[in-house]
Amino acid sequence: MAEDLYSDIAERYDWMNVKNPIRDEFFQRLFKKHSVKDLLDCACGTGHELILFHSFGCNVQGSDLSDAMLAQARKNLSEANLQIPLQKIDFRHLDEHF
């Protein structure tokens, strides 16, 4: 198994997460236009987009290859009082899982 390159920074990764209402609105309009209801955020990182997409009413789940990022995503989801399924999956092999 490859080394987890995010193990040293996952807990600090969210410091780089800056609110971007224009981007959030773009996704909301896009999802509404295409009637998106279910989605997988592959390489979901710390889960912030999962929280955003859930707030749009979407049924979401996340995947990432990094154990450290998934741990931080679980923490962020817990703090948001959300239970969103997360799986450790290499996005190059999604077809084997979904």
Secondary structure, 3 states (H helix, E strand, C coil): CCCCCCCCCHHHHHHHCCCCHHHHHHHHHHHHHCCCCEEEEECCCCCHHHHHHHHCCCEEEEEECCHHHHHHHHHHHHHCCCCCCEEECCHHHHHHCC
